[in-house]
Amino acid sequence: MQPTIHFEANSQQFHIQGKTFSYIMHVLANGNLGHLYYGTKLRHREDFSHQFFTGSYGNTCTVFPEDDSYCLDLIAQEYPTYGTSDYRQPAIEVLQQDGSRIVNFVYESHKLTQTKAPLVDLPATFTTAEQQVESLAITLRDQMTNLKLVLTYTLFIETDVLTRHARIENEGTASVQVQRFLSMNLDLPTKDYEMMTFTGAWVRERHLQVSPLHHGLQSISSTRGTSSSTANPFFVLKQPTTTEAQGEAYAFNLVYSGNHVGQVEVTPFDTARVQQGLNYFDFNWDLQPGMTLQAPEVVMVYSNNGLNGMSHRFHNFYRQHLINQEWVNRERPVLINNWEATYFDFNEAKILELAQAAKKVGIELFVLDDGWFGKRNNDQTSLGDWFHNPEKLPNGVKGLADKITALGLQFGLWIEPEMVSPNSVLYRQHPEWVIQVPNRPQTLGRNQCVLDFTNDEVVDHVYAMIAKVIREGGDIRYIKWDWNRTMTEIGSLNLPAGQQQEVAHRYIIGMYRFYHQLVTEFPHILVEGCAAGGSRFDPAILTYSPQIWTSDDSDAVERLKIQYSTSFSYPLSTMGAHVSAVPNHQVHRMTSLKTRGDVAFFGVLGYELDLTQLPESELAAIAEQIAFYKEQRNLVLTGDFYRLLSPYQGNETAWSVVSPDQKRSLVGYYRVLAQPNVLPTRLQLQGLNPEATYRVQGTDYHFNGDELMQWGIEFNPRLLQALGILDQVVGDYASVILVLEQV
Ligand code: DGJ
């Protein structure tokens, strides 16, 4: 039977039945929306209420005086509130004018459609006319305040993914203060899971952490005004026995770029409440009559075929329903970025020299990074002054762009539109345009302030400046959008005192408006997201930017961990991956050019070093790397990615991409430190056709698919010799790339 959403009027139950999962809800006796089941697909039936547990734990508070078994604290719910016998974390908190915080959202109606409507003000997943979806919008109402709450669920039939979000409309006559407004709540019947989170800091973004659920609250969050490197808005609950290849996992990814929270509360009864949404810390929204507040969307993936199965579902879904469709399947140009080659110290001649060297090795796009505008010769000045520096670019952006284009390269430009330096024309004209709190000193970050994007005038003004540069700057094909400081003293002179806790969220809405305008006016321009590296690597940015600079850390060894864990939800086509100089500028490690390339192949390849200083032998090797990558990039863009050996578990990392038809696979193996006197590694592959035979490209060696997956490739000296790669598996920081082709 076709996946679908069922509603049963008699039992008042909703069954969202995907290809492989079921999600079941029901209207509770008190009118609230309850949760029944989320997990492996169940056959549909009219009534699942025998699965419904109510009970009391003695000396407890119950909803109905005559029924002491109806305690909300023990009932699984869809969108809980606090104060009427559920003591767990609520999904929503509303302060009313009489001081009451009690709300009671009761089922009113629902609507099933075969479309997906856009969200108010926020980017979200989408569908096209050819792709099948079903959406269920359930309306609940709090009678006292006349607040209308709409919970919307969308089932994406082919990709087998569920998304949900919440919207609240004040249909009452009095304004209310919304103090918490999460996107989702899921009450799971057990706590027997491990929570996988992707946390870190600048230059070590999205490091995988796994910890068992424990009683009480466990969470990830950002308070920095960005989705952040501190905690990616993505987490997974998996069973302890779940591996890459098998087992159950529930995953949640918030389509949002600002302050967020993801949390799990384990109760004394060993149940787990899972929540995700806007961070309620330092949040308050003055919802006046007639106004609507939209919570961001959560993408929910349930997998019962392991973590690789979960990631495949995310990757396919994001390629079809999230990432900017202009770009998602277009081969991305191999780029050179001048940042680590020159930092701020460049002029037109130096840039052209670098571009000429880049052209010779097969690079396709030149990116002029920070330092081309105002008086920006260091990071203490000129953000906001989006006009070229005539000392560095005597012929303007256009003059340089024309020369680069004439070399046969595309041209790209760096911007940081959300920021202003106190030492800038823009700041001197409009000191009131930055995020600030009256009469308090402003904390600077990288010598800069954050512009107040809650103010439409600021967004429009900066947009006009940047759009002018792009319109007049020659044939610009690429923009790198950077963001280099987190927020402090979060406040706006543009909003009244009572709305100051709206600033962080309103800022993000303003940023999205800018982004939307940019990609709408310039759809032919590839906009790469960046935030001091990977501090804003989230699904919302991917709706505009199909690729994001994954991290400022371009050391090959560090990148293993970063790219490995980023792949849990985000496809390889979203990860900017550059080969940079050694000693590496972040960790000062020496790795071979080969290893740096072998890591960067599993992403969108770029170079970020001074090619004019390299010997001919290295330039030749780079030309070979680029030629090789160009042959593989379609596979990297569209294939299924498999994590094979984890850098978090040992000295070795391995991964592969398999083409959708299973005819080709690109395998990467990396060993950090050489070890004496150990048995050879046997690398078991995944995703191949067990019936097929594969040849290792460049050799006459054949393996069967079943053998490669069950026994693997053993890296013993005899076989390595036969494959011609014995010399690659010696010493520290060794790497091997194998291309398997079906014969
Ligand atoms: C941070 C980025 O991540 C770098 O790649 C570079 O663009 C610098 N900013 C420039 O200031």
Boltz pocket constraint, residues with backbone or C-beta under 6 A from the ligand:
constraints:
  - pocket:
      binder: B
      contacts: [[A, 339], [A, 369], [A, 370], [A, 414], [A, 482], [A, 484], [A, 530], [A, 531], [A, 532], [A, 533], [A, 549], [A, 551], [A, 552]]
      max_distance: 6.0
